[in-house]
């Protein structure tokens, strides 16, 4: 099993910044994708950004130009730097990690961290 621990959420004013982090532990072999999704009340979970091991990074439309992902493979940690935050960024942010198997990928989700953007 793989455990994901997220941190860094909280309350921030519009225009402010936050950094989220997610660290994977446990039975970790061949981590491939590390990324972030979010879910606002009454809405479906959506992609924020995902990065692949040795591959491209994909940003959701809401994150382009404002959010940046960073990955520390030695620490099995992924960071999400969020700038110029808007009230519509308010959501629960979930970390997602996939590991390669002989047949495909396993996926793991964090417990979620609340981000609230409000004055």
TIDREN-247402 format. One record per residue (C-alpha): residue in three letters; residue number from 1; x, y, z. Coordinates in Angstrom, 2 decimals, padded with zeros to 5 digits. Each point is the difference from the previous one (the first is absolute). Example, Ala and Ser with C-alpha at 12.3 -4.5 7.8 and 13.67 -1.06 7.14 Angstrom:
<rec resn="ALA" resi="1" xx="012.30" yy="-004.50" zz="007.80"/>
<rec resn="SER" resi="2" xx="001.37" yy="003.44" zz="-000.66"/>
This chain:
<rec resn="UNK" resi="1" xx="000.00" yy="000.00" zz="000.00"/>
<rec resn="UNK" resi="2" xx="000.94" yy="003.61" zz="-000.55"/>
<rec resn="UNK" resi="3" xx="-000.91" yy="002.78" zz="002.40"/>
<rec resn="UNK" resi="4" xx="-000.22" yy="003.63" zz="-001.04"/>
<rec resn="UNK" resi="5" xx="000.21" yy="002.83" zz="002.50"/>
<rec resn="UNK" resi="6" xx="-001.02" yy="003.45" zz="-001.15"/>
<rec resn="UNK" resi="7" xx="000.59" yy="003.33" zz="001.70"/>
<rec resn="UNK" resi="8" xx="-000.04" yy="003.71" zz="-000.66"/>
<rec resn="UNK" resi="9" xx="-003.65" yy="000.85" zz="-000.45"/>
<rec resn="UNK" resi="10" xx="-001.73" yy="002.81" zz="001.80"/>
<rec resn="UNK" resi="11" xx="-001.66" yy="003.36" zz="-000.31"/>
<rec resn="UNK" resi="12" xx="001.56" yy="002.62" zz="-002.26"/>
<rec resn="UNK" resi="13" xx="-001.15" yy="003.34" zz="-001.35"/>
<rec resn="UNK" resi="14" xx="-000.63" yy="000.53" zz="-003.69"/>
<rec resn="UNK" resi="15" xx="003.25" yy="000.65" zz="-001.79"/>
<rec resn="UNK" resi="16" xx="001.96" yy="-001.95" zz="002.58"/>
<rec resn="UNK" resi="17" xx="002.13" yy="-003.11" zz="-000.30"/>
<rec resn="UNK" resi="18" xx="000.13" yy="-003.45" zz="001.54"/>
<rec resn="UNK" resi="19" xx="002.23" yy="-003.02" zz="-000.30"/>
<rec resn="UNK" resi="20" xx="-001.41" yy="-003.50" zz="000.32"/>
<rec resn="UNK" resi="21" xx="002.16" yy="-003.05" zz="000.52"/>
<rec resn="UNK" resi="22" xx="-000.65" yy="-003.71" zz="-000.29"/>
<rec resn="UNK" resi="23" xx="002.40" yy="-002.70" zz="001.15"/>
<rec resn="UNK" resi="24" xx="-000.34" yy="-003.64" zz="-000.94"/>
<rec resn="UNK" resi="25" xx="001.14" yy="-002.82" zz="002.25"/>
<rec resn="UNK" resi="26" xx="-000.42" yy="-003.72" zz="000.34"/>
<rec resn="UNK" resi="27" xx="000.35" yy="-002.54" zz="-002.76"/>
<rec resn="UNK" resi="28" xx="001.32" yy="002.42" zz="-002.58"/>
<rec resn="UNK" resi="29" xx="001.47" yy="-001.34" zz="-003.18"/>
<rec resn="UNK" resi="30" xx="000.14" yy="001.68" zz="-003.35"/>
<rec resn="UNK" resi="31" xx="-002.03" yy="003.10" zz="000.69"/>
<rec resn="UNK" resi="32" xx="-001.23" yy="001.38" zz="-003.28"/>
<rec resn="UNK" resi="33" xx="-002.55" yy="002.77" zz="000.22"/>
<rec resn="UNK" resi="34" xx="-000.21" yy="002.47" zz="002.86"/>
<rec resn="UNK" resi="35" xx="-002.54" yy="002.73" zz="-000.08"/>
<rec resn="UNK" resi="36" xx="-002.86" yy="001.97" zz="001.44"/>
<rec resn="UNK" resi="37" xx="-003.74" yy="000.06" zz="-000.52"/>
<rec resn="UNK" resi="38" xx="-002.62" yy="002.11" zz="001.69"/>
<rec resn="UNK" resi="39" xx="-003.68" yy="-000.15" zz="000.78"/>
<rec resn="UNK" resi="40" xx="-002.16" yy="002.97" zz="000.83"/>
<rec resn="UNK" resi="41" xx="-003.41" yy="-000.39" zz="001.69"/>
<rec resn="UNK" resi="42" xx="-002.59" yy="-001.21" zz="-002.46"/>
<rec resn="UNK" resi="43" xx="002.55" yy="-000.55" zz="-002.76"/>
<rec resn="UNK" resi="44" xx="001.87" yy="-002.95" zz="-001.41"/>
<rec resn="UNK" resi="45" xx="003.61" yy="-000.67" zz="000.83"/>
<rec resn="UNK" resi="46" xx="002.25" yy="001.61" zz="-002.59"/>
<rec resn="UNK" resi="47" xx="003.63" yy="-000.13" zz="-001.01"/>
<rec resn="UNK" resi="48" xx="002.24" yy="002.75" zz="001.30"/>
<rec resn="UNK" resi="49" xx="003.37" yy="-001.29" zz="-001.20"/>
<rec resn="UNK" resi="50" xx="001.80" yy="-003.31" zz="-000.41"/>
<rec resn="UNK" resi="51" xx="003.61" yy="-000.84" zz="-000.74"/>
<rec resn="UNK" resi="52" xx="001.35" yy="-003.28" zz="-001.32"/>
<rec resn="UNK" resi="53" xx="003.32" yy="-001.59" zz="000.77"/>
<rec resn="UNK" resi="54" xx="002.19" yy="001.11" zz="-002.88"/>
<rec resn="UNK" resi="55" xx="-003.01" yy="001.24" zz="-001.87"/>
<rec resn="UNK" resi="56" xx="-002.10" yy="003.08" zz="-000.61"/>
<rec resn="UNK" resi="57" xx="-001.94" yy="002.07" zz="002.50"/>
<rec resn="UNK" resi="58" xx="-003.67" yy="000.63" zz="-000.64"/>
<rec resn="UNK" resi="59" xx="-001.78" yy="002.99" zz="001.47"/>
<rec resn="UNK" resi="60" xx="-003.73" yy="000.40" zz="000.30"/>
<rec resn="UNK" resi="61" xx="-001.40" yy="003.19" zz="-001.45"/>
<rec resn="UNK" resi="62" xx="-000.55" yy="001.55" zz="003.40"/>
<rec resn="UNK" resi="63" xx="003.65" yy="-000.42" zz="000.98"/>
<rec resn="UNK" resi="64" xx="001.77" yy="001.24" zz="-003.11"/>
<rec resn="UNK" resi="65" xx="002.15" yy="003.03" zz="000.66"/>
<rec resn="UNK" resi="66" xx="-000.66" yy="000.08" zz="003.75"/>
<rec resn="UNK" resi="67" xx="000.90" yy="-003.40" zz="001.44"/>
<rec resn="UNK" resi="68" xx="003.27" yy="-001.90" zz="-000.19"/>
<rec resn="UNK" resi="69" xx="000.78" yy="-003.59" zz="000.88"/>
<rec resn="UNK" resi="70" xx="003.33" yy="-001.17" zz="001.34"/>
<rec resn="UNK" resi="71" xx="001.13" yy="-003.54" zz="000.69"/>
<rec resn="UNK" resi="72" xx="002.73" yy="-001.31" zz="002.31"/>
<rec resn="UNK" resi="73" xx="000.53" yy="-003.60" zz="-001.00"/>
<rec resn="UNK" resi="74" xx="002.54" yy="-000.65" zz="002.75"/>
<rec resn="UNK" resi="75" xx="-002.60" yy="000.94" zz="002.61"/>
<rec resn="UNK" resi="76" xx="-003.00" yy="-001.41" zz="-001.89"/>
<rec resn="UNK" resi="77" xx="-001.59" yy="003.40" zz="000.40"/>
<rec resn="UNK" resi="78" xx="-001.95" yy="002.22" zz="-002.34"/>
<rec resn="UNK" resi="79" xx="-000.71" yy="003.67" zz="000.57"/>
<rec resn="UNK" resi="80" xx="-002.66" yy="002.28" zz="-001.40"/>
<rec resn="UNK" resi="81" xx="000.83" yy="003.70" zz="000.00"/>
<rec resn="UNK" resi="82" xx="-003.13" yy="002.09" zz="-000.40"/>
<rec resn="UNK" resi="83" xx="000.22" yy="003.71" zz="-000.76"/>
<rec resn="UNK" resi="84" xx="-002.54" yy="002.71" zz="-000.72"/>
<rec resn="UNK" resi="85" xx="-002.67" yy="-002.02" zz="001.71"/>
<rec resn="UNK" resi="86" xx="-003.64" yy="000.74" zz="-000.71"/>
<rec resn="UNK" resi="87" xx="-003.17" yy="-000.79" zz="001.95"/>
<rec resn="UNK" resi="88" xx="-000.87" yy="-002.56" zz="-002.68"/>
<rec resn="UNK" resi="89" xx="003.12" yy="-001.94" zz="000.95"/>
<rec resn="UNK" resi="90" xx="-001.70" yy="-000.92" zz="003.25"/>
<rec resn="UNK" resi="91" xx="-000.21" yy="-003.79" zz="000.11"/>
<rec resn="UNK" resi="92" xx="001.34" yy="-003.12" zz="001.61"/>
<rec resn="UNK" resi="93" xx="003.29" yy="-000.83" zz="-001.68"/>
<rec resn="UNK" resi="94" xx="000.95" yy="-003.64" zz="-000.39"/>
<rec resn="UNK" resi="95" xx="003.37" yy="-001.49" zz="-000.75"/>
<rec resn="UNK" resi="96" xx="000.08" yy="-002.94" zz="-002.41"/>
<rec resn="UNK" resi="97" xx="002.94" yy="-002.32" zz="-000.57"/>
<rec resn="UNK" resi="98" xx="000.30" yy="-002.93" zz="-002.36"/>
<rec resn="UNK" resi="99" xx="002.50" yy="-002.84" zz="000.04"/>
<rec resn="UNK" resi="100" xx="000.92" yy="-002.19" zz="-002.92"/>
<rec resn="UNK" resi="101" xx="-000.77" yy="-003.71" zz="000.14"/>
<rec resn="UNK" resi="102" xx="000.57" yy="-002.76" zz="-002.50"/>
<rec resn="UNK" resi="103" xx="-003.55" yy="000.49" zz="-001.23"/>
<rec resn="UNK" resi="104" xx="-000.57" yy="003.73" zz="000.18"/>
<rec resn="UNK" resi="105" xx="-000.21" yy="002.43" zz="002.90"/>
<rec resn="UNK" resi="106" xx="-001.32" yy="000.08" zz="003.53"/>
<rec resn="UNK" resi="107" xx="-001.36" yy="003.29" zz="001.23"/>
<rec resn="UNK" resi="108" xx="-000.07" yy="001.48" zz="003.47"/>
<rec resn="UNK" resi="109" xx="-001.80" yy="003.05" zz="001.36"/>
<rec resn="UNK" resi="110" xx="000.75" yy="002.23" zz="002.95"/>
<rec resn="UNK" resi="111" xx="-002.60" yy="000.93" zz="002.56"/>
<rec resn="UNK" resi="112" xx="-000.38" yy="003.52" zz="-001.38"/>
<rec resn="UNK" resi="113" xx="000.90" yy="003.40" zz="001.36"/>
<rec resn="UNK" resi="114" xx="-002.38" yy="002.96" zz="000.06"/>
<rec resn="UNK" resi="115" xx="000.96" yy="003.21" zz="-001.75"/>
<rec resn="UNK" resi="116" xx="-002.25" yy="002.98" zz="000.61"/>
<rec resn="UNK" resi="117" xx="000.54" yy="003.28" zz="-001.82"/>
<rec resn="UNK" resi="118" xx="-001.97" yy="002.77" zz="001.64"/>
<rec resn="UNK" resi="119" xx="000.37" yy="003.51" zz="001.32"/>
